[in-house]
Amino acid sequence: WLLISCVCGIAISYFAFLARAAISATYFTVIGNTCKVITVALNIIVWDKHATPEGVMSLFLCLVCAFFYEQAPKRKDSMMLPR
């Protein structure tokens, strides 16, 4: 099982690099967050041993925070300190 797990991990990494080259960083992040939500939903539906309600709420809090994240604006040249 360990070998199968390693092969699957390498395959996931390889296809992630291909996806990063094919799509924008924003779209890649959206796909990753969507996969997280789908994985948690399937876990709750299919198996009886899954995350606690607190764990699921923590995940969704992290996803909401990621949704509102914005990159800091670039500094203007006049605001830079002289060397």
Secondary structure per residue as TSV (DSSP state, phi and psi in degrees):
chain	resnum	aa	ss	phi	psi
A	1	W	-	360.0	-31.8
A	2	L	H	-63.4	-42.5
A	3	L	H	-64.4	-42.3
A	4	I	H	-63.0	-41.3
A	5	S	H	-62.8	-42.2
A	6	C	H	-64.5	-42.7
A	7	V	H	-63.3	-42.0
A	8	C	H	-64.5	-40.7
A	9	G	H	-63.3	-42.2
A	10	I	H	-65.2	-41.1
A	11	A	H	-63.9	-41.1
A	12	I	H	-62.7	-43.9
A	13	S	H	-64.3	-42.6
A	14	Y	H	-61.2	-47.8
A	15	F	H	-70.7	-26.7
A	16	A	H	-66.7	-41.2
A	17	F	H	-63.4	-39.5
A	18	L	H	-64.3	-40.3
A	19	A	H	-66.8	-40.0
A	20	R	H	-62.2	-34.1
A	21	A	H	-75.4	-25.9
A	22	A	H	-92.3	-24.6
A	23	I	S	-129.5	170.0
A	24	S	-	-74.1	162.2
A	25	A	H	-63.7	-37.3
A	26	T	H	-64.9	-45.7
A	27	Y	H	-65.2	-36.7
A	28	F	H	-62.2	-41.1
A	29	T	H	-66.0	-41.2
A	30	V	H	-61.4	-43.3
A	31	I	H	-62.3	-42.7
A	32	G	H	-62.1	-44.1
A	33	N	H	-67.2	-37.5
A	34	T	H	-63.3	-41.1
A	35	C	H	-62.8	-37.3
A	36	K	H	-62.0	-45.6
A	37	V	H	-64.2	-43.8
A	38	I	H	-63.6	-41.4
A	39	T	H	-62.4	-44.9
A	40	V	H	-65.6	-41.9
A	41	A	H	-62.4	-44.7
A	42	L	H	-64.7	-37.6
A	43	N	H	-61.6	-43.6
A	44	I	H	-67.1	-38.4
A	45	I	H	-74.8	-42.9
A	46	V	H	-87.2	-48.1
A	47	W	-	-103.6	154.8
A	48	D	S	-89.8	-18.7
A	49	K	S	-103.3	103.0
A	50	H	-	-138.9	-174.6
A	51	A	-	-62.3	151.5
A	52	T	-	-72.0	161.0
A	53	P	H	-56.9	-34.8
A	54	E	H	-65.2	-38.5
A	55	G	H	-65.5	-41.9
A	56	V	H	-66.1	-41.6
A	57	M	H	-65.7	-36.0
A	58	S	H	-64.5	-41.1
A	59	L	H	-60.9	-46.9
A	60	F	H	-68.2	-31.6
A	61	L	H	-63.4	-42.9
A	62	C	H	-62.4	-40.6
A	63	L	H	-67.4	-37.4
A	64	V	H	-65.6	-42.6
A	65	C	H	-62.9	-39.6
A	66	A	H	-64.2	-33.9
A	67	F	H	-63.9	-38.2
A	68	F	H	-89.3	-1.1
A	69	Y	-	-67.4	137.9
A	70	E	-	-133.0	144.7
A	71	Q	-	-71.5	141.1
A	72	A	-	-64.8	142.3
A	73	P	-	-67.9	151.3
A	74	K	-	-72.0	147.5
A	75	R	-	-74.3	149.1
A	76	K	-	-81.1	156.6
A	77	D	G	-60.9	-33.5
A	78	S	G	-69.3	-20.1
A	79	M	G	-87.3	-11.8
A	80	M	S	-71.3	143.1
A	81	L	-	-78.0	142.2
A	82	P	-	-68.7	150.2
A	83	R	-	-92.2	360.0
